[in-house]
Amino acid sequence: MNDVRRDQLAAKMLVCSYVVRGLLDKIRTLEGATDVPQEEKLTQIKKIRDEMTKVGVEIDNIKKEITLLKSYNVN
């Protein structure tokens, strides 16, 4: 695997992990907020979950690319 590309993929994975952590923190904050109406909490949590799904797709794409690069290097 090309070292430069491997480092780029590792950086992308790191960014994804920090994004997920931030989104989880947002959910925890919303759950603890007593001044926010329940309907608004649910709406915001749904948006956050949609963002987490997008990050999950990005992680899957990174994993696929890593697998592809590894198989390319072996052959």
C-alpha positions as CSV (number, residue, x, y, z in Angstrom):
1,M,0.0,0.0,0.0
2,N,1.3,3.4,-0.9
3,D,2.5,5.1,2.4
4,V,1.1,8.5,1.4
5,R,-2.4,7.1,0.6
6,R,-2.3,5.0,3.8
7,D,-1.5,8.1,5.8
8,Q,-4.4,10.0,4.1
9,L,-6.8,7.2,4.9
10,A,-5.6,7.1,8.5
11,A,-6.2,10.9,8.8
12,K,-9.7,10.5,7.3
13,M,-10.5,7.8,9.8
14,L,-9.2,9.9,12.7
15,V,-11.4,12.8,11.5
16,C,-14.4,10.5,11.3
17,S,-13.8,9.3,14.9
18,Y,-13.7,12.8,16.2
19,V,-16.9,13.7,14.3
20,V,-18.7,10.8,15.8
21,R,-17.5,11.7,19.3
22,G,-18.7,15.2,18.8
23,L,-22.1,14.0,17.6
24,L,-22.4,11.7,20.6
25,D,-21.6,14.6,22.9
26,K,-24.4,16.6,21.3
27,I,-26.8,13.8,21.9
28,R,-25.8,13.6,25.6
29,T,-26.2,17.3,26.0
30,L,-29.6,17.2,24.4
31,E,-30.7,14.4,26.6
32,G,-29.6,16.3,29.7
33,A,-31.2,19.6,28.7
34,T,-34.4,20.2,30.7
35,D,-35.3,23.5,29.0
36,V,-35.7,22.0,25.5
37,P,-39.1,20.6,24.5
38,Q,-39.2,16.8,23.9
39,E,-40.3,17.2,20.3
40,E,-37.4,19.5,19.5
41,K,-35.0,17.1,21.2
42,L,-36.3,14.2,19.0
43,T,-36.0,16.3,15.9
44,Q,-32.4,17.3,16.7
45,I,-31.4,13.8,17.7
46,K,-32.8,12.5,14.4
47,K,-30.7,15.1,12.5
48,I,-27.6,14.0,14.4
49,R,-28.3,10.3,13.7
50,D,-28.5,11.2,10.0
51,E,-25.1,12.8,10.2
52,M,-23.8,9.7,12.0
53,T,-25.1,7.6,9.2
54,K,-23.2,9.7,6.7
55,V,-20.0,9.3,8.7
56,G,-20.6,5.6,8.9
57,V,-20.9,5.4,5.1
58,E,-17.6,7.4,4.8
59,I,-15.9,4.9,7.2
60,D,-17.2,2.0,5.1
61,N,-15.8,3.6,2.0
62,I,-12.4,4.1,3.7
63,K,-12.4,0.4,4.8
64,K,-13.2,-0.7,1.2
65,E,-10.4,1.4,-0.2
66,I,-7.9,0.0,2.3
67,T,-9.0,-3.6,1.4
68,L,-8.7,-2.7,-2.3
69,L,-5.2,-1.2,-1.8
70,K,-4.0,-4.2,0.2
71,S,-5.2,-6.7,-2.4
72,Y,-3.6,-4.6,-5.2
73,N,-0.3,-4.7,-3.3
74,V,-0.4,-8.4,-2.8
75,N,-1.0,-9.1,-6.5
